[in-house]
């Protein structure tokens, strides 16, 4: 059985210090492995047990990191085990093959964005016009594909994200609030489409997936089986699907449990419907 494992990274498999959510006494905390350094400082972690599980998984499946990060941001991450042949960045905007962005996939994405949604310039202008400098910290464009704001959550009006989502919906875009970041992403730009392309190229017979945010919902829905942690946008919204397991674990412990679930599912035969 050929298995493709597509997983979100941040707050799904890897965690910043603030997101670790270590609830146990310090003496009982798990050993952590740093998997990302930014500006010469450690930034992201996973447990050593999770690292071992991921290394084993990479040897027995097609493991595909599937992230909203840009290619540059993804390049800072050094996951344990065999380097993935395929990786998906920019929420499906770039399909990396052996570290290089696939040009055929780039052309496919560009054509869909041009045909199906408002331009990045229009959306970015609206973001900047409607955001209040009192709570807006930064505005960024990722890979010339989508935009996001970094905000002070305590000052962000409760209705602002909802109003932005309604405005974006009519223009073929979607909005996601993740921590201090508000993402505006074109609807055709999806992780699931890029994962389907990898599955086609590799001949995968089943796809397993995990993610924590609304930008991962399409990925989870398209997979044969999926898992979401007990934290994040999907958990907060009570999002579920019949084939997606909602874990109770939160923080870095959830990342470890997701990798255990991947390992069990990859080893089990698929039941026919």
C-alpha positions in Angstrom: 0.0 0.0 0.0 1.5 3.3 -1.2 0.8 6.1 1.3 1.2 9.8 1.0 1.3 11.7 4.3 0.6 15.5 3.9 0.9 17.5 7.1 0.8 21.1 8.1 3.9 22.2 10.1 3.4 25.1 12.5 1.2 24.2 15.5 0.6 20.7 13.9 4.0 19.0 13.9 6.4 21.8 15.0 5.9 24.4 17.8 7.3 27.7 18.9 8.2 28.0 22.6 4.9 30.0 23.2 2.9 27.2 21.5 4.4 24.2 23.3 1.6 24.1 25.9 3.6 22.0 28.4 1.1 21.3 31.1 3.2 18.9 33.2 5.7 19.7 36.0 9.1 20.8 34.6 10.8 17.6 35.8 8.3 15.6 33.7 8.5 17.7 30.5 9.6 15.8 27.4 13.0 16.4 25.8 12.7 18.7 22.8 14.6 18.9 19.5 15.0 22.3 17.9 14.1 22.1 14.2 14.3 25.8 13.2 16.6 28.7 13.9 15.7 32.3 13.0 18.1 35.2 13.4 20.5 32.9 15.2 17.9 31.9 17.8 16.0 28.7 18.3 12.4 29.1 17.1 10.5 25.8 16.5 10.6 22.5 18.3 9.2 18.9 18.4 9.7 16.3 21.0 12.5 13.8 20.5 9.9 11.0 20.3 8.1 12.9 17.6 11.4 13.3 15.8 12.0 9.6 15.9 8.5 8.8 14.6 8.8 11.3 11.7 12.2 9.8 10.7 10.6 6.4 10.6 7.6 7.6 8.7 9.7 9.3 6.0 11.3 5.9 5.3 8.0 4.1 4.8 5.7 6.7 3.1 5.9 9.7 0.9 6.0 12.4 3.5 5.0 15.9 2.2 5.4 19.0 4.4 2.4 21.1 3.5 2.6 24.7 4.8 1.4 28.3 4.3 5.0 29.4 4.8 7.0 30.9 2.0 9.8 28.9 0.4 12.3 31.0 2.4 10.5 30.4 5.7 10.2 26.7 4.9 13.9 26.6 4.2 14.8 27.4 7.8 13.2 24.2 9.0 15.3 21.1 9.3 13.1 18.1 9.9 14.6 14.8 11.2 15.0 11.9 8.8 15.2 11.7 5.1 14.8 15.0 3.3 11.3 15.1 1.6 11.4 14.9 -2.1 8.1 16.9 -2.3 7.1 19.9 -0.2 4.2 22.3 -0.6 4.7 26.0 0.3 2.6 29.2 0.1 -0.6 27.2 0.8 -0.2 25.3 -2.4 1.3 28.1 -4.5 4.6 26.3 -4.8 5.2 22.6 -5.3 8.8 21.9 -4.5 10.5 18.9 -6.1 13.9 18.1 -4.7 14.0 21.7 -3.3 13.0 23.5 -6.6 9.7 25.0 -7.4 7.9 23.0 -10.2 7.3 25.4 -13.2 4.4 23.4 -14.6 2.6 23.8 -11.2 3.4 27.5 -11.1 1.7 28.0 -14.5 -1.3 26.0 -13.3 -1.7 28.1 -10.2 -1.2 31.4 -12.0 -3.9 30.6 -14.6 -6.4 29.7 -11.9 -5.8 32.8 -9.9 -6.1 35.0 -12.9 -9.4 33.4 -14.0 -11.2 32.9 -10.6 -10.5 35.7 -8.1 -9.8 39.4 -7.5 -6.2 40.5 -7.8 -3.7 40.6 -4.9 -3.3 44.4 -5.4 -7.1 44.9 -4.8 -7.1 42.8 -1.7 -4.0 44.3 -0.3 -5.3 47.8 -0.8 -8.4 46.9 1.1 -6.5 45.4 3.9 -4.3 48.5 4.4 -7.3 50.9 4.0 -9.5 49.1 6.6 -6.8 48.1 9.2 -6.4 50.4 12.1 -2.8 51.5 12.9 -3.6 51.1 16.6 -3.5 47.3 16.2 -1.8 46.7 12.9 1.9 45.8 13.5 3.0 44.6 10.1 1.7 43.9 6.6 3.3 41.3 4.4 2.9 39.8 0.9 3.9 36.2 0.5 5.4 35.0 -2.8 3.3 37.5 -4.6 0.4 35.2 -4.0 -1.4 36.2 -0.8 -1.2 38.8 2.0 -1.3 38.7 5.7 -1.3 41.1 8.6 0.4 40.8 12.0 -1.8 42.4 14.6 -2.1 43.1 18.3 -4.8 40.6 19.2 -5.9 42.3 22.4 -6.8 45.5 20.4 -8.3 43.8 17.4 -12.1 44.5 17.2 -14.1 41.3 17.4 -16.1 42.0 14.2 -13.2 43.1 12.0 -12.2 39.6 10.8 -15.8 38.6 10.1 -16.4 41.7 8.1 -13.1 41.2 6.1 -14.1 37.6 5.5 -17.5 38.6 4.0 -15.8 41.2 1.8 -13.2 38.7 0.6 -15.8 35.9 0.0 -17.4 37.9 -2.7 -14.1 38.3 -4.5 -13.0 34.7 -4.4 -10.7 35.0 -1.4 -10.8 33.4 2.1 -9.6 34.8 5.5 -8.0 32.9 8.4 -6.9 34.2 11.8 -4.0 32.3 13.2 -2.4 33.6 16.4 -1.4 37.2 15.6 -1.7 36.7 11.9 -4.7 37.4 9.6 -4.3 35.7 6.3 -6.1 36.7 3.1 -5.7 33.9 0.6 -7.2 33.3 -2.9 -9.7 30.4 -2.8 -8.0 28.6 -5.7 -4.8 28.5 -3.7 -5.3 25.3 -1.7 -3.1 22.8 -0.1 -5.4 20.0 -1.3 -4.9 20.8 -5.0 -1.1 20.6 -4.6 -1.3 17.4 -2.6 -3.6 15.8 -5.3 -0.9 16.6 -7.8 1.8 14.9 -5.7 -0.5 11.9 -5.3 -1.0 11.7 -9.1 2.8 11.8 -9.7 3.6 9.2 -7.1 0.6 6.9 -7.6 -0.3 7.0 -3.9 -3.1 4.7 -3.0 -4.1 6.6 0.2 -3.6 10.0 1.6 -3.3 10.9 5.3 -3.4 14.5 6.5 -3.2 16.7 9.6 -3.7 20.4 10.3 -4.9 22.9 12.8 -6.2 25.9 10.9 -9.1 26.8 8.6 -6.5 26.9 5.8 -6.0 23.1 6.4 -9.8 22.3 6.2 -9.6 21.5 2.4 -6.6 19.3 2.9 -8.3 17.3 5.6 -11.5 16.9 3.6 -9.6 15.7 0.6 -7.6 13.1 2.5 -8.7 9.5 3.1 -8.1 10.0 6.8 -7.2 13.1 8.8 -6.3 14.4 12.3 -6.6 17.8 13.9 -5.1 18.8 17.3 -7.1 19.9 20.3 -6.0 23.5 19.7 -6.2 25.9 16.8 -8.8 27.5 14.5 -10.5 24.2 13.6 -10.8 23.1 17.3 -12.1 26.5 18.3 -14.8 26.4 15.6 -15.8 22.8 16.5 -14.9 21.8 12.9 -15.2 18.1 12.2 -15.7 15.6 9.4 -16.5 11.9 9.5 -13.1 10.7 8.5 -11.2 13.3 10.6 -10.2 12.5 14.2 -10.3 15.4 16.6 -7.5 14.8 19.1 -7.8 15.9 22.7 -4.0 16.6 23.0 -2.8 20.2 22.6 0.5 21.7 22.0 3.6 19.7 21.2 2.0 16.5 22.7 -0.5 16.7 19.8 2.3 16.7 17.3 3.6 13.6 18.8 0.2 11.9 18.8 -0.5 12.9 15.1 2.8 11.2 14.1 1.7 8.0 16.0 -1.6 8.1 14.2 0.1 8.5 10.8 2.4 5.5 11.6 -0.5 3.3 12.6 -2.7 4.3 9.6 0.1 3.8 7.1 0.8 0.3 8.4 -2.9 -0.7 8.4 -4.6 -2.1 5.3 -7.3 0.1 3.8 -10.8 -1.1 4.3 -12.9 -1.2 1.2 -16.2 0.7 1.2 
